Structures are given as structure tokens and as C-alpha cells.
Amino acid sequence: MEITQILHNLVFDYTLRTVALGSAILGIVSGSLGVFAVLRRQSLLGDSVSHTALPGIALAFLLTGSKAPLMLIIGAAVAGWVGTLFVLHIISNTPIKADGALGMILSVFFGFGLVLLTLIQKMPNSRQAGLEKFLFGQASALMVQDVVIMAILGGLSLVLLAVLWKEFKLLSFDPEYAVSLGFPTRTITIILTTILVIAVVIGLQTVGVVLMSAMIVAPASAARQWTDRLGGMVLLSGLFGVMAGVSGAVISSLTAKLPTGPTIVLCISVIVIVSILFAPNRGLVMRAGRNYRNRQRLITDAILLDLYELGVQHHDPYHAHPSSTLKVMSVKRGNILQTLRHLREQQLVAESGDDNWSLTVSGVEKARALADRAEEKA
């Protein structure tokens, strides 16, 4: 399908437009708020909240008999918030560390949720059908009213993030200093956790309980590779979330029976892999390239110094020396001839025949500067 046709469908196809909008809202909200979970080393928090939300969905249905998205989201939010408070209480009042508390609450709540779902599926009426979609998500079932609810809740979360930006920033980077300044860190933590809960629950219908944690962690992890500034990281993380959401919706629409939620997660995974490999500052490929260039620079500097020291011994810095002599002096410096040819291209050395090499005027100046710098460090 051509790009123009895809863009046309994004605008005029009701189902694709609705799913893409919902996925984009999920991406920008979860990506922006997930930054703080990653920076506070609480990456498991998204996983915990999404799994603890499951019994809330089941209980909301049992208590109200309604599958209205707002009621189920409220149930999920309450359960996720209660589970998170349990985690914070365990961390503060027991020797159990954060990862242990998160894992324990996650498994207990998720197990309870599965039990409730099983009981609901055995009910004699047909109203309970469809609740299992919250396990793996069913983005294709999104309706306009679902997207509106997601937009309202997500927008409120982002507004709260903007209002409390300074407090969240201080809490993420230096909580001890925040305490010393008199900030109510516990209250701020609860507020931050609450909007993270909202970010998780609005995505349960799209991505599902099992995969929702990826939408919290992955965009922020990708953005961290590209920048060291919090503002830039939040913007990039939100952008990556939107890219993954829209691209996942489009790709799933092009293939029959391809689920949208897992496709979105795969798209954000691709963004993470590309970021880890090719980000300018932290990318593995870019880092390997810098390391290689640094090694080559050290080797060329060492050979220039060797030629200069040999010239000093002959009382003539331009005295030519065979490459074999340099090989003896530079046993562990790789291909000496290749490095000499590279230096010749830079007009730092010259070949005088019979494989003899000497420094040029520019080479002597650079070698002398390297020697002076080495003496200063010594």
C-alpha cells in the first residue's frame, strides 16, 4: 500500500483513525510519565501497576454489572493505586527491598485477578464476555468515547506533570536534598505514582495488562540514549511513544488478524534497539567508532613521537628511519605501514625511498607539541 493511501486511511478510515489516536495518546502519556519511573529506578512499577489493575477491572464488573470503559478504568485505577500504596508501605516499613515488594504485590494481585476472571467467565449470563481482552489488549475495539476518556485522563496527568515539574525533578534526582528543603516528598511520591497509575490504566484496553509495562519503560529507555537533559528526555520519550503507537496501529491494519497491542510493543522495541545502537552519545555502534578513532589517534601519535625521538638521537628531527625500526619500537601498535601511509596522507611524514620515513615540517611541529604535553603530564 502506498504512503498516500495509508495517510488517507489515517484521516478518513474510522477504525484506523480511532485506534491510531488512542495509541498516540497512550504513547505520549506513558512515554512522558515513564521517564520518572526509569530515572527513579522503578521500572518494575509499570509492570506492577498493570498487573494489580486486573482484579480492579474484575471487581468493577462484579459490583456494577457494567462493562462501560469508564467504570472499568476506575476499578483498574483504584486497584493499581492500592497495590502501589502496598508496595510503598512494604518498602518503608519492612526490610524487603523495592524489587521484592513489587514482585510480591504483582504476583498476588495478578493471581487474584485471574481467579476473579475465571469466576466471571462461569457466570450464566453473557454480559461478562470480553473482559479477557484486558490481558493482551484489543485496540481494534476502541471507540471514540474510549479515546475521549483516554485523552481527558492523559491530559490531566500531563497538566499535573507540568505543574509539579520542579518537585518531580528534584524527587527523581536528589530526594535527600528535597527532604532537607522541607518538601513533602511522601505526598509528591504518591502524586507521581498516581499519575503513573493513570498512564497505565488508560492503556490496558489498547496494549493489555501483560504488555503495558513496556510502554512505560521502553520509550524512556530509548530517549535516555539520546539526551542528558530531563526536558529533552520527556519530549523524546513522548515522541517515541507516539511513533510506536501510530506505526503499530498502521502496521496491524495492513495485515489481517495482526493484534495491535503486541505490534505497538514490537515497534517501540525497534526504536529502543536503534537508540541503543546508533544514539550519538551512548549508542554502541557510535561508541565503538569513537573507541576505534581514539585507538588510531593514539597509535599515530605514538609513531610520530617515535620518529621524533629517533630524530633527536640523530640531532636531526627530519632524519629518515626504516619502518622495520618503528616496528621494533611499536610491536603492539598494529600495522605500522598502514599507519605511516595514513600519516603521509595528512602530510605529517614523508617516504624517502627504500622504505625510509621521516617527519615533515608539520609532523615535527605536531610531534614536538606531543612531546611537550607528555613532559607536562609527567
Secondary structure, DSSP 8 states (H G I E B T S, - for coil): --HHHHHHHHHH-HHHHHHHHHHHHHHHHHHHHHHHHHHTT-HHHHHHHHHHHHHHHHHHHHHH----HHHHHHHHHHHHHHHHHHHHHHHHHSS--HHHHHHHHHHHHHHHHHHHHHHHHTSSSSTTTTTTHHHH--GGG--HHHHHHHHHHHHHHHHHHHHTHHHHHHHHH-HHHHHHTT--HHHHHHHHHHHHHHHHHTTTTTT-TTTHHHHHHHHHHHHHTT-S-HHHHHHHHHHHHHHHHHHHHHHHHHSTT--HHHHHHHHHHHHHHHHHHH-TTT-HHHHHHHHHHHHHHHHHHHHHHHHHHHHHHTT-TT--EEHHHHHHHTTTSS-HHHHHHHHHHTTSEEE-STTEEEE-HHHHHHHHHHHHHHHHH-
